[in-house]
Amino acid sequence: MRFDITLLTEQKYIAPAKIDTYNTNVMLEDKLVLDALTELGLKVNRVAWNDVYFDWNTTKFALFRTTWDYFDHLDAFSNWFVKTAKQTTFINSKDLIDWNIDKHYLRDLEKKGIAIPNTLYIEPKEDLNLLQAIQKAKDSHGFNTDTFVLKPCISAGARHTYKFHYSEWEKLNQTFKDLISKEALMLQEFQKNIVTKGEVSMMLFEGRFTHAVLKTAKKGDFRVQDDYGGAVHEYKVNQRGISFAEEVIKACPELPLYARVDIFEDNSGEIVLAELELFEPELWFRLNTEAAKYFAKRLKERYFR
C-alpha cells in the first residue's frame, strides 16, 4: 500500500504500556491531524520513526509530530534522517530541520533583527572555565546579572539546563568542562519574567497565527516544560506578540508549513524569542481543533496541487 503522508511518532506512542493523561493527549494530538488529513481525501498512516519494517519508499511525505525520543538515540536518528530523506520528503523540509535542531539558529535570526535573550555561545573545546565564560559574557556581551542559565546548543526537554548564581560557578564547573569537551553551549542571562509571567507559545501555519498557550513553571522551578511540572493554559496573545512571531517566520531560511514561536518578556520588558520550533513541536491542537483542520488544508494545498 502507498501513502500520501506518514505521521511520525515514537514507538511508545504506538501502543502505550499505560494509558494516562499525558499519553492520551499525545495520541489525541496525532489523531486530530490524521483525521483532518484523511477528511481531505489523503491516504495517511502513523508509524514510529525507527520502525524497521516500514518501507519509506511507500510514502510521498513524512510529517514529524511526536518523535520525542530522537534525542535519546541521536546518532541512530541522524543516520536514519539522512537515509530516509533519499526515500521520501520530510515536512518541514530536511534543510529547515537541520538548521533548527542546533540553537545557533537563534544567532542567525538575531542577525536578521529578531530579538533574542542576551547569549554567549561557547564552542566545543574552547579553552576556558565557567568563571572565564561568565567574565567573557560580561565583557563582550554586556551581561548585567549575577544569575545565569547554561544549556547545550543541541538539546531537548531542558537536558543539561542549569540555573546558577555567580557564586556557585565552581560547583558547576566540572559539568561545564565535561559538556564543552563534546558540544557547544549557550550561556544566557537568567530571565525572571519566565518565572513570574511565563512563556507564550504561538502556533503559525505558513506564517499565519492560529492560537497560543501560556506555559508556566511550577513553584520553585524555572523550567516551563511539563516534564518538570510546568502547566499550560489557553492564552489570548496581543497583536504585538503575533506581529513578533510573524517577523520570526519571515526571517527563516524558507517558509515553514508549521512553526511554534515561543516568546517571553526579558528583564527589560521587551519581547524576545525563546525558541523557534520547526521540528516536532507540540502544537496543542486539542485546545483548537479548527487549527488542525487549517493545518491539514494548508498542507494539502502546498504539497498536493
C-alpha positions as CSV (number, residue, x, y, z in Angstrom):
1,M,0.0,0.0,0.0
2,R,1.2,3.5,-0.8
3,F,0.5,6.6,1.4
4,D,0.4,10.3,0.8
5,I,1.6,11.2,4.2
6,T,3.1,9.2,7.1
7,L,2.8,10.8,10.6
8,L,6.0,10.2,12.6
9,T,5.9,9.4,16.3
10,E,7.9,7.3,18.7
11,Q,7.4,3.6,19.5
12,K,5.9,4.1,22.9
13,Y,3.0,6.2,21.5
14,I,2.0,3.5,19.0
15,A,0.9,1.1,21.8
16,P,1.4,2.8,25.2
17,A,2.2,0.4,28.1
18,K,-0.1,2.6,30.2
19,I,-2.9,5.0,29.4
20,D,-2.5,8.2,31.4
21,T,-3.4,11.8,30.7
22,Y,-0.1,12.5,29.1
23,N,-0.2,9.6,26.6
24,T,-3.9,10.3,25.9
25,N,-3.1,13.8,25.0
26,V,-0.2,12.8,22.7
27,M,-2.4,10.3,20.8
28,L,-5.2,12.8,20.6
29,E,-2.9,15.4,19.0
30,D,-1.8,12.9,16.4
31,K,-5.4,11.7,15.8
32,L,-6.6,15.2,15.2
33,V,-4.0,15.7,12.4
34,L,-4.6,12.2,10.9
35,D,-8.3,12.7,10.8
36,A,-8.1,16.2,9.3
37,L,-5.8,15.0,6.5
38,T,-8.0,11.9,5.9
39,E,-11.1,14.1,5.6
40,L,-9.4,15.9,2.8
41,G,-9.0,12.6,0.9
42,L,-5.4,11.9,1.6
43,K,-4.1,8.4,2.5
44,V,-2.5,8.7,5.9
45,N,-0.8,6.4,8.3
46,R,1.2,6.7,11.5
47,V,4.4,4.9,12.4
48,A,7.4,5.2,14.7
49,W,10.4,6.9,13.0
50,N,12.6,3.9,13.8
51,D,10.1,1.3,12.6
52,V,12.5,-1.2,10.9
53,Y,9.6,-2.9,9.0
54,F,8.2,0.2,7.3
55,D,9.3,0.9,3.7
56,W,9.8,4.6,3.4
57,N,9.6,4.4,-0.4
58,T,5.8,3.8,0.1
59,T,5.0,7.3,1.4
60,K,5.3,10.6,-0.5
61,F,5.8,12.6,2.6
62,A,6.8,12.1,6.2
63,L,5.4,14.6,8.7
64,F,7.2,15.0,12.1
65,R,4.8,15.1,15.0
66,T,5.7,13.3,18.3
67,T,9.2,11.9,17.7
68,W,10.3,13.0,21.2
69,D,12.7,10.2,21.8
70,Y,15.0,11.2,18.9
71,F,17.5,12.8,21.3
72,D,17.9,9.7,23.3
73,H,19.1,8.0,20.1
74,L,20.7,10.9,18.3
75,D,23.3,9.0,16.3
76,A,20.7,6.5,15.1
77,F,18.2,9.2,14.4
78,S,20.8,11.3,12.4
79,N,21.7,8.3,10.3
80,W,18.0,7.4,9.7
81,F,17.2,11.0,8.8
82,V,19.9,11.2,6.1
83,K,19.0,7.8,4.7
84,T,15.2,8.3,4.7
85,A,15.5,11.8,3.1
86,K,16.6,9.9,0.0
87,Q,13.4,7.8,0.0
88,T,10.7,10.3,0.9
89,T,10.2,14.1,1.5
90,F,10.0,15.5,5.0
91,I,7.7,18.2,6.3
92,N,9.1,20.6,7.4
93,S,12.0,20.1,5.0
94,K,15.2,18.3,6.0
95,D,17.2,21.5,5.4
96,L,15.0,23.5,7.6
97,I,15.0,20.9,10.4
98,D,18.8,20.6,10.2
99,W,19.1,24.3,10.7
100,N,16.5,24.4,13.5
101,I,17.9,21.5,15.6
102,D,21.0,23.4,16.5
103,K,20.3,26.5,18.6
104,H,22.9,28.5,16.7
105,Y,19.8,29.3,14.6
106,L,19.0,31.9,17.3
107,R,22.1,33.8,16.4
108,D,21.2,33.6,12.7
109,L,17.8,35.2,13.5
110,E,19.4,37.8,15.7
111,K,21.5,38.9,12.7
112,K,18.2,39.4,10.8
113,G,16.8,41.7,13.5
114,I,15.0,39.2,15.7
115,A,15.4,40.0,19.5
116,I,16.8,37.0,21.5
117,P,18.0,36.8,25.1
118,N,21.5,38.0,25.7
119,T,23.5,34.9,24.8
120,L,27.2,33.9,24.8
121,Y,27.9,30.9,22.5
122,I,30.8,28.7,23.7
123,E,32.1,26.4,21.0
124,P,33.4,22.8,21.6
125,K,36.8,22.5,23.2
126,E,37.0,26.3,23.8
127,D,39.8,26.8,26.4
128,L,38.1,28.5,29.3
129,N,36.4,27.6,32.6
130,L,32.9,28.6,33.7
131,L,34.2,31.7,35.5
132,Q,36.1,32.8,32.4
133,A,32.9,32.3,30.4
134,I,30.9,34.5,32.7
135,Q,33.5,37.2,32.5
136,K,33.6,36.9,28.8
137,A,29.8,37.3,28.7
138,K,30.0,40.4,30.9
139,D,32.9,42.0,28.9
140,S,31.8,41.2,25.3
141,H,28.1,40.8,25.6
142,G,27.2,43.2,28.3
143,F,25.6,40.7,30.7
144,N,24.0,42.6,33.5
145,T,23.1,39.9,36.0
146,D,24.6,37.5,38.6
147,T,22.2,34.7,37.8
148,F,22.7,32.7,34.6
149,V,21.3,29.8,32.6
150,L,23.7,27.3,30.9
151,K,22.5,24.8,28.3
152,P,23.6,22.9,25.2
153,C,23.0,24.2,21.7
154,I,21.6,20.8,20.7
155,S,19.1,19.7,23.3
156,A,15.5,18.8,24.1
157,G,13.4,18.7,27.2
158,A,15.7,21.0,29.2
159,R,18.5,18.4,29.0
160,H,21.6,19.7,30.9
161,T,19.9,23.1,31.6
162,Y,21.2,24.7,34.7
163,K,20.3,27.9,36.5
164,F,23.0,29.1,38.8
165,H,24.3,32.2,40.7
166,Y,27.7,33.7,40.0
167,S,28.9,32.5,43.5
168,E,28.1,28.8,42.5
169,W,30.2,28.6,39.4
170,E,32.8,26.2,41.0
171,K,30.0,23.7,41.8
172,L,29.1,23.6,38.1
173,N,32.5,24.0,36.6
174,Q,33.3,20.3,36.1
175,T,29.9,19.7,34.4
176,F,30.7,22.7,32.2
177,K,34.1,21.3,31.3
178,D,32.7,17.9,30.6
179,L,30.0,19.3,28.3
180,I,32.2,21.8,26.4
181,S,34.7,19.0,25.6
182,K,32.0,17.4,23.4
183,E,29.4,20.0,22.4
184,A,28.6,23.7,22.0
185,L,26.9,25.5,24.9
186,M,24.9,28.7,25.5
187,L,25.3,30.9,28.5
188,Q,22.4,33.3,29.0
189,E,21.2,35.8,31.5
190,F,18.5,34.4,33.7
191,Q,15.1,35.9,32.8
192,K,13.0,36.4,35.9
193,N,9.8,37.1,33.8
194,I,9.8,33.4,32.7
195,V,9.1,32.5,36.3
196,T,6.8,35.4,37.2
197,K,4.9,35.7,33.9
198,G,5.6,32.6,32.0
199,E,6.4,31.8,28.3
200,V,3.9,32.2,25.4
201,S,3.8,29.6,22.6
202,M,2.2,30.7,19.4
203,M,1.3,28.3,16.6
204,L,1.6,29.5,13.0
205,F,0.9,27.7,9.7
206,E,2.6,29.0,6.6
207,G,3.2,32.2,8.7
208,R,-0.5,32.6,9.8
209,F,-1.2,32.7,13.5
210,T,-4.0,30.4,14.8
211,H,-3.7,30.1,18.6
212,A,-1.5,30.4,21.6
213,V,-0.9,28.9,25.0
214,L,0.8,30.2,28.2
215,K,3.4,27.9,29.8
216,T,4.2,28.5,33.5
217,A,6.8,26.8,35.7
218,K,5.8,25.1,38.9
219,K,6.6,26.9,42.2
220,G,10.3,26.8,42.9
221,D,11.4,25.9,39.4
222,F,12.3,27.9,36.3
223,R,11.6,25.3,33.6
224,V,8.2,25.6,31.9
225,Q,8.2,22.1,30.4
226,D,5.6,19.7,31.7
227,D,8.3,17.2,32.3
228,Y,9.3,19.4,35.3
229,G,5.8,20.1,36.5
230,G,5.1,23.1,34.2
231,A,1.4,24.0,33.4
232,V,-0.2,25.0,30.1
233,H,-3.2,27.4,29.8
234,E,-5.1,28.7,26.8
235,Y,-4.0,32.3,26.1
236,K,-5.2,35.2,24.1
237,V,-2.0,36.8,22.8
238,N,-2.0,40.5,21.8
239,Q,-1.2,41.9,18.3
240,R,2.3,42.9,19.5
241,G,3.1,39.2,20.2
242,I,1.6,38.0,16.9
243,S,3.5,40.5,14.9
244,F,6.7,39.5,16.5
245,A,6.0,35.8,15.7
246,E,5.2,36.7,12.1
247,E,8.5,38.5,11.7
248,V,10.3,35.4,13.1
249,I,8.8,33.3,10.4
250,K,9.7,35.8,7.7
251,A,13.3,35.6,8.9
252,C,13.5,31.8,8.4
253,P,15.6,30.3,5.5
254,E,12.4,29.1,4.0
255,L,8.7,29.3,4.8
256,P,7.8,26.5,7.3
257,L,4.5,24.8,6.9
258,Y,4.2,24.6,10.7
259,A,6.0,26.5,13.4
260,R,5.8,27.2,17.1
261,V,7.2,30.5,18.2
262,D,8.0,30.8,22.0
263,I,8.4,34.3,23.4
264,F,8.7,36.0,26.8
265,E,9.4,39.4,28.2
266,D,13.1,39.8,29.0
267,N,14.5,41.6,32.1
268,S,14.0,44.9,30.3
269,G,10.3,44.2,29.5
270,E,11.0,43.6,25.8
271,I,9.6,40.7,23.8
272,V,12.4,38.2,22.8
273,L,12.4,34.8,21.1
274,A,13.0,31.9,23.5
275,E,12.7,29.1,20.9
276,L,11.5,28.6,17.3
277,E,10.3,25.0,17.0
278,L,10.1,23.7,13.4
279,F,10.9,20.0,14.0
280,E,8.4,18.2,16.3
281,P,6.7,20.8,18.5
282,E,3.7,20.2,20.5
283,L,1.0,22.3,18.8
284,W,-1.9,22.0,21.2
285,F,-4.4,21.1,18.6
286,R,-6.6,19.7,21.4
287,L,-7.2,23.2,22.5
288,N,-8.1,24.4,19.0
289,T,-9.3,21.6,16.8
290,E,-10.1,24.1,13.9
291,A,-6.3,24.8,13.8
292,A,-5.7,21.1,13.0
293,K,-8.1,21.4,10.1
294,Y,-6.5,24.6,8.9
295,F,-3.0,22.9,9.1
296,A,-4.3,20.0,7.0
297,K,-5.8,22.3,4.4
298,R,-2.6,24.3,4.1
299,L,-0.6,21.1,3.8
300,K,-2.7,19.7,1.0
301,E,-2.7,23.0,-0.9
302,R,1.0,23.3,-0.7
303,Y,2.1,19.7,-1.4
304,F,-0.8,18.1,-3.4
305,R,-1.7,20.7,-6.1
